[in-house]
Amino acid sequence: MEITRKAPLGRPRGFDADEALERAMLVFWEQGYEGASLTDLTSAMGITRKSMYAAFGNKEELFRKALERYTEGPAAYAARALEKPSAREVAAAFLAGSVSTTTRPGCPAGCLGVQGSLAAGDSGRAAQDALIAWRDDGRARLRHRFQQAVDEGDLPPGADPELLARYVMTVANGIAVQAVGGATRSELQQVADAALRNWPPV
């Protein structure tokens, strides 16, 4: 008796969307939004443009999804840092995470959230706006956590949570830029340590 196998309903995608997004994230991380061409992206992802559009939408949507993946993956240190018991430990973990992520072996140097669109023309405006919002959100989370530290007496009453958040964020962003310029992990950790020597900065 001959057995007829029915073809599965719907066409399978033929690629691992999770792996493809990981590869796209690495391309954006290394080349920035405008520097990453569709050819670079689809080659790295191992898919055709048609498949990319079907699975992820246009380049801008793909970038937003890659940024989400970066936030939940390499940049997850930021969320973990906020859970530390003291404001100083929050700042130390945030900066150490920045050093570690921006100098991670096998990954692009620097930070996707910083380099993603430092130099962007009109075509990269949406990506630039997304990254500004991403960095602002990170600063707001730090500010909220430092306000909590003031309320709990962990930071002095006169401490300015907004200034502290901006300070930590500025040092972290500087670390990312220095990493792209070739600074080593130990050099950058020394910078992070120096930034915390007089915590909180007055």
N, C-alpha and C positions, 0 to 999 in steps of 0.2 A: 504494500500500500504506500502510495506517495504522500508525503507530508508537505503541505504548502505552508511556508512561513509568511506570515503577514508582515509587511513593512510597518515599522512603528509610525504612529500618527504624528504628523508635524515633522519638519526636517530638523535633525539635531544640529546644533551650532557647529560642531566639528572643531571647536577649540575651547580651551579652558579660559573662561572670561576672567576669573580671578588672577590667573597667571598673566594674562594679557594686560590687565590693569596694573599689576605690579611692574611689568616692563615699561608701560607707558609712564608710570610715576617716575621711574629711574631716568627716562629720557627727559622729562620735564625738569627733574631735579638737576640734571647735568647741563641742559641746554637752555633752560628758561622757556617761557611760553612761546615767544616769537621765534626763538632759535630752533625750536623743535618743529621740523616740517612734517607734513602728513606722511611723507615717504619715510622719514626717520621713525615716526611712531608706528606705522603699519609694519615696517620691516622688523623692528624690535618686538612687536606684538605677535608677529608671525601670521598676520591676517591681511585680507584685502581691505581696501577703503570701504567697499560696500558692506563687508562684515562689521567693520568698525562703526560705521554710521548706524547700522541696524542694532548693534549691541550697546553702544555708548552715546549715540547722538553725534553732534558736530564736535569740532576740536575744543571749543570752549566748554561744552558739557563734559567731555573726556577729562579736561584739565580739572574741573571742579571735583569730579569723582576721584581723580588721582590725588588731589589735595586732601580729600576726606581720608583716603587710604593712608596718606603720609601722616595725617593727624592721629589716626588710630594705630599706626605702626611705628615708624622711626621717631615721630614726635610725641609718642604717648608718654614720654618722660614728663611732659608739662602737666598733664592731668595727675600723674602719680606724685609729682612734687607738691601739689596743692594739699595732699593728704598728710603731709609731714606735720608733726605736733607743734613745732614752733615756726615763727616767721623766718628766723635765720636759717632753719633747716629747709624751709620751702625755697628760699633764695639759693642756698647752697646746692640743693638737688636740681633746681631748674638750670643753674649755670653748668653744673657737672653734666647734666643730660645734654645740654647744648654742645659742650665740648665733645662728648662721646659720639653724638649723632653726626656732627659736622666733620668728624675725622674718622668715621667708621670704615674699616678696611672693606674693600669690595663694593663700596657705595660712592657716589659722587661726593666731592668735598663740599662743605657749606650746607646751607639750609634751603630747601625748596621754597619755603615761605618768605625767604629774604631775596634769593637770587631769581625767583620765578619770573619777576617782571620789573627788575630795577630800571632797566632801560626798555621802555615799551612805547611804540607809536600808537596811532589811533586803532590799529587792528588788534592791539593787545590791551586796549582800555578795559574791557570786561574782566580780563584776567588780573590786571593791576588792581581794579576795584575789589575783586574777590580776595586778593592777598592783603590789601589794606584792611578790609573787614576782618580777615583771619587774624592779623597781627593785633588789631584793636580788641578783638574778642579775648585773645590771650592776655593782653594787658588788663582788660576789665576783670578777668578771673583772678589775676594776681592782686589787683586793687581790692577786690571783694575779700580775698583771703587775708590781706594785710589789715583791712578794716576790722575784720573779725579778731585779729591779733591785738589791735588797739582796744577793742571792746572787752577783750578777756584779760587785758593787762599784760599781755606778752610783749607788746611794744609800748613805749612811753606815750602818754596822752597827747603830746605835741607832735607825734610822728604823722607824716603826711602819706597816707596809703597810695594816693595817685602818684606822688613823686617817687616813692619806693618801687611801685610797679613799673614806672617808666624807666627808672634807673636799671632795674634788673633786666628789663626787655632790651634796653639800649646796649648793655654789656653783652647780652646773649646774641643780639644781631651783629655786633662788632666781632664777636668770636666767630660767627659764621663767615663774615667777609674775610677775616684773617685766615681762616681755614682754607678758603679758596686760593688765597695768596701763598699757601704752602706752609703756614705755621703748623707746628707739630702738636700732638695731643698734650704733651707735657708742658710745652710753652703756653698753650691756651689754658690749661688747668691752673698754671701760675697766675694768669690774668684773672681768672675766676676767683682764686684765693685772695688775690690783692683787692679785688672789688669788695670782698666781704670782711676785710680786715677791720674796718671801722663801721660795722653794721650796728644800727642803720646809719647811712650817711646823713650828716646834718647840714 
